[in-house]
Amino acid sequence: MSNTFKMVTVVGTSPESYEAAIASALSDASATVRNLSWFEVQEQRGRIVDGKVAEFQIKIQIGFRVEVP
């Protein structure tokens, strides 16, 4: 039996780090999407306030296994 996967793009944010932004994105996605299998970082960026890093932003693609009846 082979598996079929679908991908969604998600942007996670965190005031702490890129790693925390990834964890936030995966946690939030897992609340509504089942069978998460892998992720791939697409972009890293951030928001600046008063000359300082205010937020880390990460764009990831998440792959999940499609359920077949």
Gaussian input, Z-matrix of N, CA and C with variables (Angstrom, degrees):
# hf/3-21g

backbone

0 1
 N
 C     1     B1
 C     2     B2     1     A1
 N     3     B3     2     A2     1     D1
 C     4     B4     3     A3     2     D2
 C     5     B5     4     A4     3     D3
 N     6     B6     5     A5     4     D4
 C     7     B7     6     A6     5     D5
 C     8     B8     7     A7     6     D6
 N     9     B9     8     A8     7     D7
 C    10    B10     9     A9     8     D8
 C    11    B11    10    A10     9     D9
 N    12    B12    11    A11    10    D10
 C    13    B13    12    A12    11    D11
 C    14    B14    13    A13    12    D12
 N    15    B15    14    A14    13    D13
 C    16    B16    15    A15    14    D14
 C    17    B17    16    A16    15    D15
 N    18    B18    17    A17    16    D16
 C    19    B19    18    A18    17    D17
 C    20    B20    19    A19    18    D18
 N    21    B21    20    A20    19    D19
 C    22    B22    21    A21    20    D20
 C    23    B23    22    A22    21    D21
 N    24    B24    23    A23    22    D22
 C    25    B25    24    A24    23    D23
 C    26    B26    25    A25    24    D24
 N    27    B27    26    A26    25    D25
 C    28    B28    27    A27    26    D26
 C    29    B29    28    A28    27    D27
 N    30    B30    29    A29    28    D28
 C    31    B31    30    A30    29    D29
 C    32    B32    31    A31    30    D30
 N    33    B33    32    A32    31    D31
 C    34    B34    33    A33    32    D32
 C    35    B35    34    A34    33    D33
 N    36    B36    35    A35    34    D34
 C    37    B37    36    A36    35    D35
 C    38    B38    37    A37    36    D36
 N    39    B39    38    A38    37    D37
 C    40    B40    39    A39    38    D38
 C    41    B41    40    A40    39    D39
 N    42    B42    41    A41    40    D40
 C    43    B43    42    A42    41    D41
 C    44    B44    43    A43    42    D42
 N    45    B45    44    A44    43    D43
 C    46    B46    45    A45    44    D44
 C    47    B47    46    A46    45    D45
 N    48    B48    47    A47    46    D46
 C    49    B49    48    A48    47    D47
 C    50    B50    49    A49    48    D48
 N    51    B51    50    A50    49    D49
 C    52    B52    51    A51    50    D50
 C    53    B53    52    A52    51    D51
 N    54    B54    53    A53    52    D52
 C    55    B55    54    A54    53    D53
 C    56    B56    55    A55    54    D54
 N    57    B57    56    A56    55    D55
 C    58    B58    57    A57    56    D56
 C    59    B59    58    A58    57    D57
 N    60    B60    59    A59    58    D58
 C    61    B61    60    A60    59    D59
 C    62    B62    61    A61    60    D60
 N    63    B63    62    A62    61    D61
 C    64    B64    63    A63    62    D62
 C    65    B65    64    A64    63    D63
 N    66    B66    65    A65    64    D64
 C    67    B67    66    A66    65    D65
 C    68    B68    67    A67    66    D66
 N    69    B69    68    A68    67    D67
 C    70    B70    69    A69    68    D68
 C    71    B71    70    A70    69    D69
 N    72    B72    71    A71    70    D70
 C    73    B73    72    A72    71    D71
 C    74    B74    73    A73    72    D72
 N    75    B75    74    A74    73    D73
 C    76    B76    75    A75    74    D74
 C    77    B77    76    A76    75    D75
 N    78    B78    77    A77    76    D76
 C    79    B79    78    A78    77    D77
 C    80    B80    79    A79    78    D78
 N    81    B81    80    A80    79    D79
 C    82    B82    81    A81    80    D80
 C    83    B83    82    A82    81    D81
 N    84    B84    83    A83    82    D82
 C    85    B85    84    A84    83    D83
 C    86    B86    85    A85    84    D84
 N    87    B87    86    A86    85    D85
 C    88    B88    87    A87    86    D86
 C    89    B89    88    A88    87    D87
 N    90    B90    89    A89    88    D88
 C    91    B91    90    A90    89    D89
 C    92    B92    91    A91    90    D90
 N    93    B93    92    A92    91    D91
 C    94    B94    93    A93    92    D92
 C    95    B95    94    A94    93    D93
 N    96    B96    95    A95    94    D94
 C    97    B97    96    A96    95    D95
 C    98    B98    97    A97    96    D96
 N    99    B99    98    A98    97    D97
 C   100   B100    99    A99    98    D98
 C   101   B101   100   A100    99    D99
 N   102   B102   101   A101   100   D100
 C   103   B103   102   A102   101   D101
 C   104   B104   103   A103   102   D102
 N   105   B105   104   A104   103   D103
 C   106   B106   105   A105   104   D104
 C   107   B107   106   A106   105   D105
 N   108   B108   107   A107   106   D106
 C   109   B109   108   A108   107   D107
 C   110   B110   109   A109   108   D108
 N   111   B111   110   A110   109   D109
 C   112   B112   111   A111   110   D110
 C   113   B113   112   A112   111   D111
 N   114   B114   113   A113   112   D112
 C   115   B115   114   A114   113   D113
 C   116   B116   115   A115   114   D114
 N   117   B117   116   A116   115   D115
 C   118   B118   117   A117   116   D116
 C   119   B119   118   A118   117   D117
 N   120   B120   119   A119   118   D118
 C   121   B121   120   A120   119   D119
 C   122   B122   121   A121   120   D120
 N   123   B123   122   A122   121   D121
 C   124   B124   123   A123   122   D122
 C   125   B125   124   A124   123   D123
 N   126   B126   125   A125   124   D124
 C   127   B127   126   A126   125   D125
 C   128   B128   127   A127   126   D126
 N   129   B129   128   A128   127   D127
 C   130   B130   129   A129   128   D128
 C   131   B131   130   A130   129   D129
 N   132   B132   131   A131   130   D130
 C   133   B133   132   A132   131   D131
 C   134   B134   133   A133   132   D132
 N   135   B135   134   A134   133   D133
 C   136   B136   135   A135   134   D134
 C   137   B137   136   A136   135   D135
 N   138   B138   137   A137   136   D136
 C   139   B139   138   A138   137   D137
 C   140   B140   139   A139   138   D138
 N   141   B141   140   A140   139   D139
 C   142   B142   141   A141   140   D140
 C   143   B143   142   A142   141   D141
 N   144   B144   143   A143   142   D142
 C   145   B145   144   A144   143   D143
 C   146   B146   145   A145   144   D144
 N   147   B147   146   A146   145   D145
 C   148   B148   147   A147   146   D146
 C   149   B149   148   A148   147   D147
 N   150   B150   149   A149   148   D148
 C   151   B151   150   A150   149   D149
 C   152   B152   151   A151   150   D150
 N   153   B153   152   A152   151   D151
 C   154   B154   153   A153   152   D152
 C   155   B155   154   A154   153   D153
 N   156   B156   155   A155   154   D154
 C   157   B157   156   A156   155   D155
 C   158   B158   157   A157   156   D156
 N   159   B159   158   A158   157   D157
 C   160   B160   159   A159   158   D158
 C   161   B161   160   A160   159   D159
 N   162   B162   161   A161   160   D160
 C   163   B163   162   A162   161   D161
 C   164   B164   163   A163   162   D162
 N   165   B165   164   A164   163   D163
 C   166   B166   165   A165   164   D164
 C   167   B167   166   A166   165   D165
 N   168   B168   167   A167   166   D166
 C   169   B169   168   A168   167   D167
 C   170   B170   169   A169   168   D168
 N   171   B171   170   A170   169   D169
 C   172   B172   171   A171   170   D170
 C   173   B173   172   A172   171   D171
 N   174   B174   173   A173   172   D172
 C   175   B175   174   A174   173   D173
 C   176   B176   175   A175   174   D174
 N   177   B177   176   A176   175   D175
 C   178   B178   177   A177   176   D176
 C   179   B179   178   A178   177   D177
 N   180   B180   179   A179   178   D178
 C   181   B181   180   A180   179   D179
 C   182   B182   181   A181   180   D180
 N   183   B183   182   A182   181   D181
 C   184   B184   183   A183   182   D182
 C   185   B185   184   A184   183   D183
 N   186   B186   185   A185   184   D184
 C   187   B187   186   A186   185   D185
 C   188   B188   187   A187   186   D186
 N   189   B189   188   A188   187   D187
 C   190   B190   189   A189   188   D188
 C   191   B191   190   A190   189   D189
 N   192   B192   191   A191   190   D190
 C   193   B193   192   A192   191   D191
 C   194   B194   193   A193   192   D192
 N   195   B195   194   A194   193   D193
 C   196   B196   195   A195   194   D194
 C   197   B197   196   A196   195   D195
 N   198   B198   197   A197   196   D196
 C   199   B199   198   A198   197   D197
 C   200   B200   199   A199   198   D198
 N   201   B201   200   A200   199   D199
 C   202   B202   201   A201   200   D200
 C   203   B203   202   A202   201   D201
 N   204   B204   203   A203   202   D202
 C   205   B205   204   A204   203   D203
 C   206   B206   205   A205   204   D204

   B1=1.4499
   B2=1.5260
   B3=1.3065
   B4=1.4582
   B5=1.5266
   B6=1.3026
   B7=1.4527
   B8=1.5170
   B9=1.3151
   B10=1.4582
   B11=1.5128
   B12=1.3294
   B13=1.4590
   B14=1.5175
   B15=1.3126
   B16=1.4570
   B17=1.5173
   B18=1.3463
   B19=1.4601
   B20=1.5207
   B21=1.3198
   B22=1.4583
   B23=1.5205
   B24=1.3251
   B25=1.4614
   B26=1.5235
   B27=1.3335
   B28=1.4635
   B29=1.5240
   B30=1.3266
   B31=1.4615
   B32=1.5211
   B33=1.3282
   B34=1.4565
   B35=1.5189
   B36=1.3164
   B37=1.4640
   B38=1.5214
   B39=1.3279
   B40=1.4567
   B41=1.5254
   B42=1.3249
   B43=1.4610
   B44=1.5239
   B45=1.3543
   B46=1.4610
   B47=1.5243
   B48=1.3628
   B49=1.4622
   B50=1.5186
   B51=1.3395
   B52=1.4613
   B53=1.5262
   B54=1.3224
   B55=1.4650
   B56=1.5240
   B57=1.3319
   B58=1.4628
   B59=1.5239
   B60=1.3409
   B61=1.4626
   B62=1.5299
   B63=1.3390
   B64=1.4688
   B65=1.5157
   B66=1.3204
   B67=1.4664
   B68=1.5262
   B69=1.3201
   B70=1.4664
   B71=1.5247
   B72=1.3283
   B73=1.4640
   B74=1.5238
   B75=1.3257
   B76=1.4621
   B77=1.5258
   B78=1.3148
   B79=1.4576
   B80=1.5234
   B81=1.3254
   B82=1.4564
   B83=1.5253
   B84=1.3220
   B85=1.4674
   B86=1.5221
   B87=1.3295
   B88=1.4691
   B89=1.5239
   B90=1.3323
   B91=1.4637
   B92=1.5259
   B93=1.3398
   B94=1.4653
   B95=1.5274
   B96=1.3220
   B97=1.4698
   B98=1.5241
   B99=1.3323
   B100=1.4644
   B101=1.5200
   B102=1.3163
   B103=1.4672
   B104=1.5262
   B105=1.3474
   B106=1.4606
   B107=1.5225
   B108=1.3332
   B109=1.4621
   B110=1.5206
   B111=1.3282
   B112=1.4599
   B113=1.5193
   B114=1.3365
   B115=1.4606
   B116=1.5214
   B117=1.3255
   B118=1.4624
   B119=1.5283
   B120=1.3270
   B121=1.4623
   B122=1.5257
   B123=1.3236
   B124=1.4592
   B125=1.5270
   B126=1.3242
   B127=1.4681
   B128=1.5242
   B129=1.3182
   B130=1.4580
   B131=1.5176
   B132=1.3012
   B133=1.4641
   B134=1.5186
   B135=1.3135
   B136=1.4550
   B137=1.5103
   B138=1.3074
   B139=1.4609
   B140=1.5180
   B141=1.3271
   B142=1.4648
   B143=1.5215
   B144=1.3318
   B145=1.4622
   B146=1.5186
   B147=1.3069
   B148=1.4706
   B149=1.5284
   B150=1.3307
   B151=1.4561
   B152=1.5100
   B153=1.3337
   B154=1.4662
   B155=1.5231
   B156=1.3266
   B157=1.4597
   B158=1.5238
   B159=1.3302
   B160=1.4568
   B161=1.5244
   B162=1.3504
   B163=1.4544
   B164=1.5228
   B165=1.3133
   B166=1.4605
   B167=1.5280
   B168=1.3218
   B169=1.4574
   B170=1.5188
   B171=1.3263
   B172=1.4550
   B173=1.5260
   B174=1.3091
   B175=1.4694
   B176=1.5179
   B177=1.3351
   B178=1.4603
   B179=1.5231
   B180=1.3112
   B181=1.4495
   B182=1.5153
   B183=1.3177
   B184=1.4643
   B185=1.5212
   B186=1.3183
   B187=1.4567
   B188=1.5188
   B189=1.3247
   B190=1.4560
   B191=1.5195
   B192=1.3235
   B193=1.4559
   B194=1.5229
   B195=1.3218
   B196=1.4600
   B197=1.5241
   B198=1.3195
   B199=1.4599
   B200=1.5212
   B201=1.3095
   B202=1.4544
   B203=1.5168
   B204=1.3464
   B205=1.4932
   B206=1.5088
   A1=108.87
   A2=116.93
   A3=120.68
   A4=109.90
   A5=115.88
   A6=121.72
   A7=109.91
   A8=115.50
   A9=122.42
   A10=107.57
   A11=115.96
   A12=121.06
   A13=110.41
   A14=114.84
   A15=122.80
   A16=106.87
   A17=117.16
   A18=120.58
   A19=109.76
   A20=115.33
   A21=122.03
   A22=107.70
   A23=116.02
   A24=121.26
   A25=108.35
   A26=115.43
   A27=121.97
   A28=108.52
   A29=116.75
   A30=121.86
   A31=108.00
   A32=116.43
   A33=122.08
   A34=109.97
   A35=116.00
   A36=120.79
   A37=110.15
   A38=115.00
   A39=121.16
   A40=108.88
   A41=117.34
   A42=119.60
   A43=112.19
   A44=117.88
   A45=122.25
   A46=114.75
   A47=117.21
   A48=120.19
   A49=111.00
   A50=116.01
   A51=120.31
   A52=110.72
   A53=116.72
   A54=120.57
   A55=110.94
   A56=116.78
   A57=121.06
   A58=110.71
   A59=117.27
   A60=120.73
   A61=110.61
   A62=117.34
   A63=121.01
   A64=110.12
   A65=116.85
   A66=121.32
   A67=110.86
   A68=117.09
   A69=121.39
   A70=111.31
   A71=116.23
   A72=120.20
   A73=111.47
   A74=117.04
   A75=120.61
   A76=111.63
   A77=116.93
   A78=121.23
   A79=111.19
   A80=116.50
   A81=120.29
   A82=111.58
   A83=117.51
   A84=120.59
   A85=111.09
   A86=117.14
   A87=120.23
   A88=112.41
   A89=117.60
   A90=120.72
   A91=111.56
   A92=117.33
   A93=119.84
   A94=114.11
   A95=117.97
   A96=121.46
   A97=108.79
   A98=115.71
   A99=120.29
   A100=110.74
   A101=115.17
   A102=123.57
   A103=114.18
   A104=117.85
   A105=120.16
   A106=108.75
   A107=116.16
   A108=119.96
   A109=113.98
   A110=118.52
   A111=120.90
   A112=109.08
   A113=115.64
   A114=120.14
   A115=109.51
   A116=114.97
   A117=122.00
   A118=107.67
   A119=116.63
   A120=121.21
   A121=109.12
   A122=116.62
   A123=122.79
   A124=111.97
   A125=116.55
   A126=121.63
   A127=110.47
   A128=115.16
   A129=122.26
   A130=106.78
   A131=116.21
   A132=120.48
   A133=108.23
   A134=116.70
   A135=120.04
   A136=111.56
   A137=113.79
   A138=121.06
   A139=107.74
   A140=115.82
   A141=122.11
   A142=108.90
   A143=115.77
   A144=121.98
   A145=107.63
   A146=116.31
   A147=122.18
   A148=112.25
   A149=116.05
   A150=120.93
   A151=115.24
   A152=117.79
   A153=121.51
   A154=110.32
   A155=115.43
   A156=120.15
   A157=108.57
   A158=115.49
   A159=120.75
   A160=111.96
   A161=116.06
   A162=119.17
   A163=109.84
   A164=115.66
   A165=122.66
   A166=107.25
   A167=116.56
   A168=121.74
   A169=108.74
   A170=115.70
   A171=120.59
   A172=108.87
   A173=116.61
   A174=121.55
   A175=106.92
   A176=116.56
   A177=120.78
   A178=110.21
   A179=114.79
   A180=121.24
   A181=106.27
   A182=115.73
   A183=121.54
   A184=107.88
   A185=115.66
   A186=121.01
   A187=110.05
   A188=115.93
   A189=119.64
   A190=109.82
   A191=114.69
   A192=121.35
   A193=109.58
   A194=115.90
   A195=122.13
   A196=108.72
   A197=115.65
   A198=120.52
   A199=109.59
   A200=115.57
   A201=121.54
   A202=107.48
   A203=116.81
   A204=119.55
   A205=112.85
   D1=129.64
   D2=178.18
   D3=-98.38
   D4=161.23
   D5=179.07
   D6=-106.41
   D7=149.00
   D8=173.78
   D9=-118.18
   D10=138.82
   D11=-177.13
   D12=-122.06
   D13=152.95
   D14=173.58
   D15=-124.00
   D16=154.98
   D17=-179.89
   D18=-123.64
   D19=144.21
   D20=172.39
   D21=-127.00
   D22=151.63
   D23=176.73
   D24=-104.17
   D25=131.93
   D26=-176.98
   D27=-133.95
   D28=144.42
   D29=173.69
   D30=-113.21
   D31=121.14
   D32=176.80
   D33=-105.64
   D34=150.69
   D35=179.48
   D36=-132.58
   D37=155.20
   D38=176.52
   D39=-161.96
   D40=143.42
   D41=173.50
   D42=-79.63
   D43=-6.22
   D44=-172.28
   D45=-96.73
   D46=-52.40
   D47=-173.12
   D48=-169.29
   D49=168.14
   D50=174.16
   D51=-64.68
   D52=-39.15
   D53=179.48
   D54=-60.73
   D55=-41.71
   D56=178.47
   D57=-67.38
   D58=-34.25
   D59=177.35
   D60=-66.25
   D61=-39.67
   D62=175.65
   D63=-62.69
   D64=-47.85
   D65=-179.64
   D66=-59.26
   D67=-40.30
   D68=178.69
   D69=-64.20
   D70=-44.93
   D71=179.35
   D72=-62.15
   D73=-44.05
   D74=-179.62
   D75=-67.46
   D76=-40.50
   D77=178.96
   D78=-62.74
   D79=-46.87
   D80=-179.95
   D81=-66.03
   D82=-41.86
   D83=179.55
   D84=-64.19
   D85=-37.41
   D86=-177.82
   D87=-68.27
   D88=-14.71
   D89=177.67
   D90=-72.31
   D91=-24.18
   D92=-177.24
   D93=-124.69
   D94=-12.81
   D95=-178.66
   D96=-119.67
   D97=129.69
   D98=178.93
   D99=-93.72
   D100=163.48
   D101=172.03
   D102=63.72
   D103=36.12
   D104=176.19
   D105=-60.19
   D106=134.75
   D107=-175.65
   D108=-120.72
   D109=-37.25
   D110=-174.63
   D111=-160.32
   D112=165.85
   D113=173.11
   D114=-141.95
   D115=156.71
   D116=178.70
   D117=-134.59
   D118=126.32
   D119=178.66
   D120=-73.56
   D121=126.02
   D122=179.26
   D123=-99.61
   D124=-43.60
   D125=-177.67
   D126=-147.65
   D127=149.20
   D128=170.62
   D129=-124.74
   D130=133.74
   D131=176.83
   D132=-155.18
   D133=178.17
   D134=-179.97
   D135=-153.70
   D136=171.31
   D137=178.32
   D138=-114.32
   D139=139.21
   D140=-177.82
   D141=-112.50
   D142=133.66
   D143=174.47
   D144=-131.72
   D145=125.31
   D146=179.66
   D147=54.73
   D148=38.47
   D149=176.63
   D150=77.26
   D151=8.65
   D152=-179.25
   D153=-126.42
   D154=154.92
   D155=176.78
   D156=-66.67
   D157=122.08
   D158=179.69
   D159=-104.86
   D160=-25.89
   D161=-176.37
   D162=-158.18
   D163=137.95
   D164=173.10
   D165=-97.52
   D166=134.59
   D167=-179.85
   D168=-125.18
   D169=138.27
   D170=-178.27
   D171=-135.38
   D172=129.47
   D173=176.17
   D174=-103.84
   D175=121.74
   D176=-178.83
   D177=-128.90
   D178=153.40
   D179=168.08
   D180=-102.89
   D181=133.33
   D182=179.87
   D183=-114.53
   D184=128.76
   D185=176.58
   D186=-98.82
   D187=137.46
   D188=176.36
   D189=-139.14
   D190=148.99
   D191=-177.38
   D192=-76.77
   D193=131.63
   D194=177.43
   D195=-79.82
   D196=132.30
   D197=177.77
   D198=-82.83
   D199=127.56
   D200=178.97
   D201=-111.69
   D202=125.55
   D203=-178.63
   D204=-65.36

